[in-house]
């Protein structure tokens, strides 16, 4: 099994994201289920422009990369 390098993408007090390889990205927040909505532009994601990226845990939670 190939070991994928992990790289940090973007960090704030309420948000953390990292990527492994060129098809996997994790984005985490600590605002909680009833917390505020936050909008963050993550630079240098592993995805091509105009790609549809979906959350693997919730159906219909997708974004277009631009």
N, C-alpha and C positions, 0 to 999 in steps of 0.2 A: 504494500500500500504506500502510495506517495504521500509524504508529509508536506502539507501546504504551509507556506510562510504566513504568519499573521502580521498584519500591519494596521496600526491605529490610523483612523481616518479623521475623526473630529471629536473634540471633548469640550464640554462646558460643565457647569455645576450640576445641571439637570439632564445631561445627555452624554452618551458615549457610543461611538461606533467603531467597528473594525471590520476588516475584510480578510478572507483567506482565499488565495488563488484568484481566479478571474470571474467566478460565478457565485460567490457566497459572501454576503455581508450581514452583519448583526448590528442592530440599532436598539439601544436601551435607554429608558428614561426612569426617573425616580419620582415622577409627579403623581403616580397612583391612579386608580380607576376613576376617581372623581376629581382628579387634578385638572389643572388648566391645559388647554390645547397649546402645543408648541409647534412652530414651523421652523425647520432648520434645513439649510442647503448644505449638503455634505459634499465637500470637494473631493475630486479624485476617486470616485466610486469605481468599482471594477466592471461597470456595465457600459455598453455602447449607447450612444445618444439615440433617443427614440425607442429604447427597449421598454417593454412592459415588465415591471418587477412586482412580484406578489409575495405577500406574507404567507409563509407555509403553515401558520397556525390558525388563521382566520380566512374563511372564504370571502371573496369580493373585496379584499383589502389590497388593492394594487395601485401602482403609480407609474406614470410615464417618466422616463429619465430624459431630462433636457439640459 
